[in-house]
Amino acid sequence: MTIWTINLYVLIAAVAITAFLAQIRKPKSYFIEILKNFIGSYFIFSGVVKGIDPAGTGIKMEEYFEIFHEYFPFLNFLWNLFEPISLEFSIFMILLEIVLGFFLIFGALPKLTSWLIFLTILFFTFLTGFSHITGKVTDCGCFGDFIKLTPKVSFIKDAILVIVLIPLVRNWRSITPLFPVKPRFLALFILTILATVFTLRNVYYEPLVDFRAYKVGVNITECLALPKDAKPYIYENIFIYKNNKTGENHEFKVENLPTDWENWTFVDREDKLIQKGDDPKCKDFAISDTNGSDLTDTYMTEEQPIFALIIPDIRKTNQESLAEIKELLDAAVKDGHYAIALTGSSISTVEEALSKAGIRVDVFNVDATPLKTIMRSNPGILVLKKGTILAKHHYNDHVTYKQLKEALSL
């Protein structure tokens, strides 16, 4: 699915909603009615898709706040405020999208709703524009992991939405309210509660629907490899020479290098990206020990099920959950299976923390980014066999080894 097919489906939904609502109350303007239902549906869809995985959106916002320190240092007090609450900020933005979408479709508080949607899109346009110009945060997470958009496409999408919203903001009086005031706001109150429950459920557990590369059933080894028809990265060598007479630097391609060498001094060589290639769906997943030895193949080809304790960041680990996980890992080892811990933190630090909890397993390093993608739980339990993900559980699942054994027929 592409952004353009999403736009088409949302437009079809908007026309269908308009036709249905016209039976309840005749609109003041069919054009404004379709426009408001299109934007409202767009916001609801975007918010719900992100609401499936709020932690993923939180990670993206944290990336933005970290990078803003470099580009907007005069606002460091603001980034320092928001960075620790990136998840909470993301939950607020997700709920704002969904609720504003419903308010617009219901025609509630049309002036305020139209302007808030316009300002929200301006905010998103700033983020995607920043990514497009700087090349930082290459995936804005506009639709979570449901569909990946390049910064350029994301920016164009948001810029178009800004333009589309102008007639709506200017003609908010033409928005037709749905239902009388009391039932309208009662319905919106119920929908807001449902949206909040849905979003928070996906914060305290693994996402209801898994759009990530590392979902159950995926073989990590295969996911780390490029498909045969993958588009390659193409680079061009650029040579930089200083003109000895003028002192100015000039760039040359390999086919037009200067021939009067006495007039030029080599300065540097750069590799310019000509064509962005395809990347593996799974990236940067590699298991290493304290010596930096790569043990990925060893564990990805293991015939026996491996129970992996996932700890992306030991500083953010829910310590209370480790007691339950200890029982699970002990039972798995007693039954003849392997138990290990994978962390993005220092191995020695994690070993010390696990030792205090009575957990004695081999600890290995994996880059924190793929670990955060694999699990939104810290800690979490991942079950592997020959590199294939059999199961993954949030610590709030309170899953036992007995339950896993029965569910996976181990």
ChimeraX attribute file (.defattr): number of C-alpha atoms within 10 A of each C-alpha:
attribute: neighborCount
match mode: 1-to-1
recipient: residues
	/A:1	8
	/A:2	10
	/A:3	15
	/A:4	10
	/A:5	10
	/A:6	14
	/A:7	14
	/A:8	12
	/A:9	15
	/A:10	20
	/A:11	19
	/A:12	14
	/A:13	17
	/A:14	23
	/A:15	18
	/A:16	14
	/A:17	17
	/A:18	23
	/A:19	16
	/A:20	11
	/A:21	18
	/A:22	16
	/A:23	9
	/A:24	10
	/A:25	12
	/A:26	15
	/A:27	20
	/A:28	14
	/A:29	14
	/A:30	17
	/A:31	14
	/A:32	20
	/A:33	26
	/A:34	23
	/A:35	22
	/A:36	28
	/A:37	25
	/A:38	25
	/A:39	24
	/A:40	27
	/A:41	24
	/A:42	23
	/A:43	24
	/A:44	24
	/A:45	18
	/A:46	20
	/A:47	27
	/A:48	21
	/A:49	22
	/A:50	29
	/A:51	32
	/A:52	27
	/A:53	29
	/A:54	30
	/A:55	28
	/A:56	24
	/A:57	26
	/A:58	21
	/A:59	20
	/A:60	22
	/A:61	23
	/A:62	21
	/A:63	16
	/A:64	20
	/A:65	21
	/A:66	16
	/A:67	15
	/A:68	17
	/A:69	16
	/A:70	10
	/A:71	12
	/A:72	12
	/A:73	12
	/A:74	11
	/A:75	11
	/A:76	16
	/A:77	10
	/A:78	14
	/A:79	20
	/A:80	13
	/A:81	11
	/A:82	17
	/A:83	19
	/A:84	12
	/A:85	14
	/A:86	22
	/A:87	21
	/A:88	16
	/A:89	17
	/A:90	22
	/A:91	24
	/A:92	14
	/A:93	18
	/A:94	25
	/A:95	22
	/A:96	20
	/A:97	26
	/A:98	25
	/A:99	23
	/A:100	26
	/A:101	27
	/A:102	22
	/A:103	25
	/A:104	28
	/A:105	27
	/A:106	23
	/A:107	25
	/A:108	22
	/A:109	13
	/A:110	23
	/A:111	17
	/A:112	15
	/A:113	20
	/A:114	28
	/A:115	17
	/A:116	16
	/A:117	22
	/A:118	19
	/A:119	13
	/A:120	17
	/A:121	20
	/A:122	16
	/A:123	13
	/A:124	18
	/A:125	21
	/A:126	15
	/A:127	19
	/A:128	30
	/A:129	20
	/A:130	19
	/A:131	21
	/A:132	21
	/A:133	11
	/A:134	12
	/A:135	14
	/A:136	15
	/A:137	19
	/A:138	16
	/A:139	20
	/A:140	24
	/A:141	25
	/A:142	21
	/A:143	22
	/A:144	25
	/A:145	20
	/A:146	18
	/A:147	16
	/A:148	18
	/A:149	20
	/A:150	16
	/A:151	25
	/A:152	16
	/A:153	15
	/A:154	25
	/A:155	23
	/A:156	15
	/A:157	17
	/A:158	21
	/A:159	19
	/A:160	13
	/A:161	17
	/A:162	19
	/A:163	11
	/A:164	14
	/A:165	20
	/A:166	14
	/A:167	14
	/A:168	23
	/A:169	20
	/A:170	12
	/A:171	15
	/A:172	20
	/A:173	15
	/A:174	17
	/A:175	28
	/A:176	24
	/A:177	21
	/A:178	20
	/A:179	16
	/A:180	8
	/A:181	10
	/A:182	9
	/A:183	11
	/A:184	16
	/A:185	15
	/A:186	11
	/A:187	14
	/A:188	18
	/A:189	13
	/A:190	11
	/A:191	16
	/A:192	19
	/A:193	13
	/A:194	12
	/A:195	21
	/A:196	18
	/A:197	12
	/A:198	16
	/A:199	26
	/A:200	16
	/A:201	17
	/A:202	19
	/A:203	22
	/A:204	16
	/A:205	17
	/A:206	23
	/A:207	21
	/A:208	14
	/A:209	12
	/A:210	15
	/A:211	15
	/A:212	19
	/A:213	19
	/A:214	21
	/A:215	19
	/A:216	17
	/A:217	12
	/A:218	16
	/A:219	20
	/A:220	22
	/A:221	16
	/A:222	14
	/A:223	18
	/A:224	17
	/A:225	14
	/A:226	15
	/A:227	13
	/A:228	6
	/A:229	7
	/A:230	12
	/A:231	13
	/A:232	12
	/A:233	12
	/A:234	12
	/A:235	13
	/A:236	13
	/A:237	15
	/A:238	17
	/A:239	18
	/A:240	19
	/A:241	22
	/A:242	17
	/A:243	16
	/A:244	13
	/A:245	8
	/A:246	8
	/A:247	11
	/A:248	10
	/A:249	16
	/A:250	14
	/A:251	16
	/A:252	15
	/A:253	12
	/A:254	11
	/A:255	7
	/A:256	9
	/A:257	14
	/A:258	13
	/A:259	8
	/A:260	7
	/A:261	12
	/A:262	9
	/A:263	13
	/A:264	19
	/A:265	14
	/A:266	13
	/A:267	12
	/A:268	12
	/A:269	13
	/A:270	12
	/A:271	11
	/A:272	11
	/A:273	12
	/A:274	11
	/A:275	12
	/A:276	11
	/A:277	11
	/A:278	13
	/A:279	15
	/A:280	14
	/A:281	15
	/A:282	21
	/A:283	15
	/A:284	13
	/A:285	18
	/A:286	16
	/A:287	21
	/A:288	17
	/A:289	15
	/A:290	11
	/A:291	6
	/A:292	10
	/A:293	10
	/A:294	13
	/A:295	14
	/A:296	16
	/A:297	13
	/A:298	11
	/A:299	18
	/A:300	18
	/A:301	14
	/A:302	14
	/A:303	12
	/A:304	14
	/A:305	21
	/A:306	24
	/A:307	24
	/A:308	22
	/A:309	24
	/A:310	30
	/A:311	28
	/A:312	28
	/A:313	17
	/A:314	20
	/A:315	13
	/A:316	10
	/A:317	17
	/A:318	14
	/A:319	14
	/A:320	10
	/A:321	17
	/A:322	21
	/A:323	13
	/A:324	13
	/A:325	22
	/A:326	18
	/A:327	14
	/A:328	22
	/A:329	25
	/A:330	18
	/A:331	16
	/A:332	21
	/A:333	15
	/A:334	10
	/A:335	12
	/A:336	10
	/A:337	16
	/A:338	21
	/A:339	21
	/A:340	19
	/A:341	25
	/A:342	25
	/A:343	25
	/A:344	20
	/A:345	18
	/A:346	14
	/A:347	19
	/A:348	12
	/A:349	12
	/A:350	21
	/A:351	18
	/A:352	13
	/A:353	17
	/A:354	20
	/A:355	12
	/A:356	11
	/A:357	16
	/A:358	14
	/A:359	20
	/A:360	17
	/A:361	19
	/A:362	14
	/A:363	25
	/A:364	24
	/A:365	24
	/A:366	23
	/A:367	18
	/A:368	19
	/A:369	14
	/A:370	18
	/A:371	24
	/A:372	20
	/A:373	19
	/A:374	23
	/A:375	26
	/A:376	24
	/A:377	25
	/A:378	23
	/A:379	27
	/A:380	27
	/A:381	24
	/A:382	22
	/A:383	21
	/A:384	27
	/A:385	18
	/A:386	19
	/A:387	24
	/A:388	21
	/A:389	20
	/A:390	21
	/A:391	17
	/A:392	24
	/A:393	20
	/A:394	21
	/A:395	21
	/A:396	13
	/A:397	13
	/A:398	11
	/A:399	15
	/A:400	15
	/A:401	17
	/A:402	13
	/A:403	11
	/A:404	18
	/A:405	12
	/A:406	9
	/A:407	11
	/A:408	11
	/A:409	7
	/A:410	11
